[in-house]
């Protein structure tokens, strides 16, 4: 599948993979800054953003999408960074194709299986509850979402997926039915077989439980060259909660010769 992507800068390619319900837009600020040193490529994952919709939404298909992007847009060896769902895709790619990954950054996701989280299902229900069959302003849409989602930051994050599909009518860029059906299998999946011995940086939020202390032995076993860094005070959205420290951690890791 040919994914929509944004690109910034020149130099060694760095691919950034957003998380569930995210879009490439979420990473523009970091992409532009990192683009001062690298050629940054930020795709929209399948069923997200401006990329095509498809009935398959699983790790093998998303991994194949990124492999095609690497083949078509790079010289075949890249640095790879992924957040949350994008981090799991990056983990699988590094374990399946270590020869393609020069350096790996995984943002706030571990290798363990995650039970289906009610929060994700509630967000899908909230988005699907909007009646977009009649005229509605973005302000009206946010008011309706506010009844189900109290966090302003989270509402604004989700509303990046709303677009004008025709004059006066909003639509979701997300393929909500397929994502909803696929979530249980996504959370069920464990890590791929294999190891990645190259340089790897795992970044976790100090207020997040996505990478726990008990997850660290498995990370070091599969990624013997890994370093784990905690950004205090940050939630699962590490790159948004503390962009300064996050950028410093990522840029110093990527720019260091190893």
Secondary structure by P-SEA (a helix, b strand, c coil): ccccbbbbbbccbbbbbbcccccccccaaaaaaaccccbbbbbbccccccccccccccaaaaaaaaaaaaacccccbbbbbbcaaaaaaaaaaaaaccccccbbbbcccccccccccaaaaaaaaaaaaccccccccaaaaaaaaaaccccaaaaaaaacccccccccbbbbccaaaaaaaaaaaaaaccccccccccbbbbbbbcccccccccaaaaaaaacccbbbbbbcccccccccccaaaaaaaaaaaaaccc
